Amino acid sequence: MLLEYKYLILTRIREVNADLGFNWRVTMKHKLLIMTSFLLLTACTQESQNQIGRAINNWTGTDGILEIYAGNTLAKRFIKIDKLTTASGTSNDKDRPYRYGYGYLDANLNGKVDKDEKKKVYFEFSDYSTSYIFFENPK
């Protein structure tokens, strides 16, 4: 997967440089930089690579909606959520059984951020005992 990204990035750089009239010449500095970058990326664990992917996802932005249910009834809705994060232990790096995030509490459940709902709030909920649905805003 990383080799594919490396190839795509290098190909795109060559195309842009050719369009701009630059002569693509790989010097020793370029080779050393590319090899170092490649080694750093391949040395990352799968979790580190996932975190990089999530960071890119956060940079591009999402518009998530979290709905929490009490039985069959919608109890709470949070809107404009960037991401949900699974909590992890500080000393053992094991996942903890809850998720958290930041978003706007949709108090009247109308799907919009109203004037009295302009403050982002922190929320967390249990993975085991909470009935929830998290999805991207289809609008």
N, C-alpha and C positions, 0 to 999 in steps of 0.2 A: 504494500500500500504506500509506504513512504517512498519507495523507488519510483512509483507512478507519479506522485506529487513532485518529486525532484525533477523527473523527466519533463513533466508538463510545465513546471516553472522555468526550467532552462530553455525549453522550446519557445515559450512565450517571450522570454527576455531576448532571445535571438531574433524573433520576428519583429519586436518593437525596435531593436537596434537597427535592423535592416531597413525598416520603414523610415527611421530617422536619418539614415545614411551613415551610421556608424559601422566601422569595420570590426567584426567580431573576432577578437584575438584573445585567446586564453593565455594569460601570463601565469607565471609561477604563483603569484599572489592570489589570482583567481582560483587556481587549482587547490591551493592550500585552504582558502576560505570555503570552497565547496566541500572538500573532504572533511574539514572540521565540522561544518554544519551537518553533514550527513552522519558523521560519527555521533554527534550530540543527539540527533533525532533518533538514531537507531539504539542508542544507549538508554533511552527513556523506557520506562516500564509501560505496560498497556494502560495502566491507570493514568500515568502522566500524559500519554498520548490522548486519552479520553478527555483529560482536563484541558489540554490544548484545543481539542475540538470544541469543547463547551465554551472556552474563552472566545473562539471564533464565532460560535453561535450567539454568544452574548453581545459581541461587537456588532454583528449584523442586526441584532434585535429580534425580539419576538413579542407577540401580543397574546399572552396566555390568559386563560380563564380557569379558575378553580371553583368548582361547585361542591359544597359539602352537604350531604344528605342526612336527615334523621328519619330512618325508615324510607318511605317513598316520597317524603316531603323535602324540598329544597330549603335548607336552614340558613346557609350563608353562601355568599358569592364574592370572590375576590377577582378583580379584573386588572388588565394591563400588567401582568406578571412577566418579568424577564425570564425567570427560571425557577424551578424547584430544586432544592439541594438536599441530598440525603446527608444527614449528620454523620460525622465520623468521630471516633475516639481520638483524644489528643495524645495518649501514650501508646495505644496499640493499633491505631489506624483501622480498626474494624468499624463497619457501618453500624450506626445506631438505629433503633426502630422508629425513627420519626423523620419527617421532612420539614423544611422551612423555606420561607421566601419573603419577598416584599411585593406589595400590590395595593390597590385601592379597594377598600371595603365597599361593596355595593349594597348599602344598607336597605334600600327600597327595592332591590332586585330588578331594576329596570335595564340593566346592561350598559349603563352610561355612568361616567364620572360626573356627578352633580356638583353644584357649588359648595354644598356642605360636606362633600366627600373628597376634597382636594388634597388631603394629606395621605402619603403612602404609609402603610402600616406593615409591621412585621407580624408574621403568623407562623405557627407551626402546628402540625397534626401528626397523629400516630399512623404508621403504616398498617398496623394490625387491626385497630378497632374503629377506624374512621372510614366511612363510605364516601368516596370522593371521585370526581372526574376532573382531569386536567386536560384541556385542549386549547388549540390555537383559535383565536377569534376568526370566524369565517368571513367576517365583513371586510 
